[in-house]
């Protein structure tokens, strides 16, 4: 009897080895025109409804420009192409992660006080960046250069800031386009927000990407554009304000903001405003039905549900998205 049990155990062990080492056989794909056999699962009718979660970062400020907190989901209404949508996601003072591209204009007209500008940027990074965030550092003059790829290591970014060198021209719209393109490859998991922060005088002097291309790429990436606009000391009459107006419109369309800086010492407060803005955002999300192979731009409108509050608070958010963008 013991011999019989031992033999069976040995046989099972051998077969176990043979089974574990046997190659995995995969069925070849069916030949063209041939019908694959239907399983029971294939015979069960299924209904597929494709939807897309659209996240909208929102800033609410009062008449003095101060952030308004304490609002709830029912205080807001959101519309897509004029049609009301159900708010499926709502977060107060958003703690969702950030992907930020910090793009610094390295042209001679901006880099008048390199030490102050780099110190202000360094303080901004140290104050804003958390473990779940990531930042990409770019510089732009004649061309756009990625100095430090996405990281949350503050020391690497600080080191990169010291590598920025002055150039002669300003490829502003190329910088916005490429920064947005870079953001488009980041993950959107956990409601991650995408942000471009620019330090520039607003003047584009390189014939590359145009404003419309830069705006579309930012909208496709769902990137909020924040501009810290360096104002030259000379009189307004000697200034080309076209670039400034373009940056203001870009901020309005993407849900970002803009700040003017006359003295390099004012860079620090401007960066603090951007940081506070990103820390006091509400996050609203809704599911937009898939309209097939739609590639159009869909408009977004957010408003206070209480009519009396609609004129009392100012809302800043992106004004739409492209249906075929991810």
Secondary structure by P-SEA (a helix, b strand, c coil): caaaaaaaaaaaaaaaaaaaaccbbbbccccccccccccccccbbbbbbbbbbbbbbbbbbcccccccccccccccccccccbbbbbcccccccccbbbbbbcccccccccccaaaaaaaaaaaaaacccccbbbbbbbbcccccccccccccaaaaaaaaaacccccccaaaaaaaaaaaaacccccccbbbbbbbbbcccccccccccaaaaaaaaaaacbbbbbbbbbcccccccccaaaaaaaaaaaaaaccbbbbbccccaaaaaaaaaaaaaaabbbbbbbbcccccccbbbbbbbbbcccccccccccccccccccccc
